[in-house]
Amino acid sequence: MVLNTTSNVSTTAEELQGTHAIANFQMAFSQTLVCVLLYVNCAMIFTFFKKEAFRENTRYILFAHMLVVDTMQLALVDLAVVIVYCRIFPPDGVRILLSMLMFALSCHTPLTLTAMCLERYVAICMPLRHADISTVKAAWVSIGIVWVIGWVPTSIDLFIVIATKRPPIYTEGVYVFYEIMLRYPWQYILKSSICLFYFAVIVGIVAFTYIQIIRVARSASADKNITSKASNTITLHAFQLVLCIVVLICPLIEAEVKKIDAKSLSSVRYFDFIVFTLSPRCLSPLIYGLRDEKFSRVLKYYIICGLTKTVVPVAVDV
């Protein structure tokens, strides 16, 4: 009997040691990726603000906004990951604020990508009116609309939290996850309905812009190089949108996983963080940092802190 007890304790200790080793590796790996992405994003934001030609172009204004949103969300989500790793349990107000910010910012990215697809549609399909429609003022108005629409779901949930006046939800073992805002089963249904509505509208807009650009590309008078780049950009945006939109339903998937197998929840959340939070942020440098020749030329200068020769002036085409 004593031998069995000792064996069980030894097995449990080995399992715990293995679990800690996996957690430490996952933490080190994710923090390395986050640091690299934050550095690249900050370098790209700095590049945007250093060149007036970028600041006066609608396409780059929307791109810079997406970079800022991605950087903010990445920093906040990483903060939540660190909080879980360090087993810190913030008070209600802090957890609710962080949860709202993270979810709202996750809505802003796909909405901004949709606006960028519409801008490419106007540039390719309506070239004569592009200068009148795609203005700096229009870009800032679009950003304002994105922020208003992005805050709708979280504002509804916050109103429900305040209106119901339920007892404090602070308990030991509760971290910074959006589930703390969802106190009733019907809130999950409402949140799912809003996310599905956003998904349907965004997919419809992206599909429309892609089809129209392809239609123009097939015409004899079209510039094949420009239309090909635009269609490829829309395709990459569409893939990026899919990854970003999945983030909106991840809390619902995780809630179901928790009901089925609570032990697997941490693994599922880590997978969601790597695939659906970090991966879409890797595509932004690819689309504009590498594929865009003008932006890439300036970015390469600043990303290595200006160690190369002096960067040449850049003129941005519409």
Secondary structure by P-SEA (a helix, b strand, c coil): caaaaaaaaaaaaaaaaaaaaaaaaaaaaaaaaaaaaaaaaaaaaaaaaacccccccaaaaaaaaaaaaaaaaaaaaaaaaaaaaacccccaaaaaaaaaaaaaaaaaaaaaaaaaaaaaaaaacccccccccccaaaaaaaaaaaaaaaaaaaaaaaaaaaaaccccccccccccccccccccaaaaaaaaaaaaaaaaaaaaaaaaaaaaaaaaaaccccaaaaaaaaaaaaaaaaaaaaaaaaaaaaaaaaaaaaaccccaaaaaaaaaaacccaaaaaaaaaacccccaaaaaaaaaaaaccccccccbbbbcc
